Amino acid sequence: MASRPSTQNLCKRVRNHYRGNAAGSTLRLTLGCLLGLELRRVASGKKMTFGKVGEATLSVWMADNARVCWIEHDEPWVSESQLISQLDLPLNLDQNRRNAFHARLKELRAQARQRARELPISS
């Protein structure tokens, strides 16, 4: 079943992934964990990011290695569900439990969050 459509347009979503931080982008969280960056609690301790240096490192890595393309569709959440069910998309956790990497990726992210909870809040 397709998930609820995003309230943000595609441009804002892509910008958030490329310019945001791990607290607001599941893609950045996943990539940072896979690249071995240290996740830390920041501000009040509720949000977790890779810190200024880690987020900057991730942004450079994404600029060098991540590409975006899209097609227009009246109901993109429908085609998203179809694509997830038909393609091997190991970094996509939503609607993708059948993927062989799903459990490992969830575990990597959970371990990073647990380590961040054990460290002092970063300024």
C-alpha positions in Angstrom: 0.0 0.0 0.0 1.3 3.5 -0.9 2.2 5.8 1.9 0.7 9.2 2.4 2.0 11.7 -0.1 4.7 14.1 1.1 3.6 17.7 1.9 6.8 19.0 0.3 7.4 19.3 -3.4 10.2 17.4 -5.0 12.6 20.4 -5.2 12.3 20.9 -1.4 12.7 17.2 -0.7 15.9 16.9 -2.8 17.3 20.2 -1.4 16.7 18.8 2.1 18.6 15.6 1.3 21.6 17.5 -0.2 21.7 20.6 2.1 20.1 19.4 5.3 21.3 17.1 8.0 20.7 13.6 9.3 18.0 14.8 11.7 15.8 15.8 8.8 16.8 13.4 6.0 16.6 9.6 6.3 18.8 9.4 3.2 21.6 11.4 4.9 21.2 9.3 8.0 21.6 6.1 6.0 24.5 7.3 3.9 26.3 8.7 6.9 25.9 5.4 8.8 27.2 3.4 5.9 30.2 5.8 5.5 31.0 5.3 9.2 30.4 8.9 10.3 29.7 9.4 14.0 26.1 10.2 14.8 25.7 12.6 17.8 22.9 14.2 19.8 22.8 17.9 19.2 21.0 21.0 20.7 18.5 19.7 23.3 19.7 16.2 22.7 16.5 15.0 20.9 17.9 15.5 17.4 20.8 13.5 16.0 23.2 14.6 13.2 26.8 13.9 12.2 27.9 17.3 13.5 29.2 20.2 11.4 32.3 18.3 10.1 30.5 15.0 9.5 27.5 16.7 7.7 30.0 18.7 5.6 31.9 15.5 4.8 28.6 13.8 3.8 27.6 16.8 1.6 30.9 16.6 -0.3 30.5 12.8 -0.7 27.0 13.3 -2.0 28.1 16.0 -4.4 30.7 13.6 -5.8 28.7 10.4 -5.8 24.9 10.9 -5.5 22.8 11.8 -8.5 19.1 12.6 -8.8 16.6 12.1 -11.6 12.8 11.9 -11.8 9.8 11.5 -13.9 6.6 13.4 -13.6 3.5 11.5 -12.4 0.1 12.6 -11.3 0.2 10.1 -8.3 3.9 9.6 -7.6 3.2 7.6 -4.4 1.6 4.9 -6.5 4.6 4.6 -8.9 6.9 4.7 -5.9 5.2 1.6 -4.4 5.4 -0.2 -7.7 9.1 0.7 -8.2 10.0 -0.4 -4.7 8.3 -3.7 -5.2 9.9 -4.4 -8.6 13.5 -3.0 -8.2 16.4 -3.8 -5.9 16.6 -0.6 -3.8 18.7 -1.5 -0.8 18.8 2.0 0.8 15.0 2.4 0.8 13.6 1.1 4.1 9.9 2.2 3.6 7.8 -0.6 2.0 11.0 -2.6 1.4 11.2 -5.3 4.0 11.7 -8.0 1.4 15.1 -6.5 0.4 18.0 -8.6 1.6 19.8 -5.5 3.0 16.8 -4.2 4.9 17.4 -5.8 8.3 21.2 -5.0 8.2 20.6 -1.4 7.3 18.0 -1.0 10.1 20.5 -2.5 12.5 23.3 -0.2 11.4 21.1 2.8 11.9 19.9 1.6 15.3 23.4 1.0 16.5 24.4 4.5 15.4 21.5 6.0 17.3 22.3 3.9 20.4 26.0 5.0 20.3 24.8 8.6 20.0 22.6 8.3 23.1 25.6 7.0 25.1 27.8 10.0 24.1 27.5 13.5 25.6 25.4 16.0 23.6 27.6 17.7 21.0 27.5 21.5 20.8 
